[in-house]
Amino acid sequence: MSMRREREIKLDMMESIAASQHAVARMLSSLADLTPHADMSATRLEETIRILSNYQGEITQMLAGIPLRRLVYGKPTQPWLQLPVPKTK
């Protein structure tokens, strides 16, 4: 397969993922109107959307070859090494 064809395929897949994200956004908008009347809880809906979004992000990273880093907020913990490492001379 030529490099050009490979890039075209990757671009098509990324466009498909973008269209899927737009569809998810439309679903969220519709669900926001129906939430007071729906049986599905907000936490379950949030979890479902988070899983879908993570899945799409992983596919995008795989296709683009670029890792998408997520910001992590909080305080770092202590290093897992409990014993000090002896210095060598």
Sequence and secondary structure as in RCSB ss.txt:
>XXXX:A:sequence
MSMRREREIKLDMMESIAASQHAVARMLSSLADLTPHADMSATRLEETIRILSNYQGEITQMLAGIPLRRLVYGK
PTQPWLQLPVPKTK
>XXXX:A:secstr
  HHHHHHHHHHHHHHHHHHHHHHHHHHHHHHHHGGG SS HHHHHHHHHHHHHHHHHHHHHHHT        S 
    S  S      
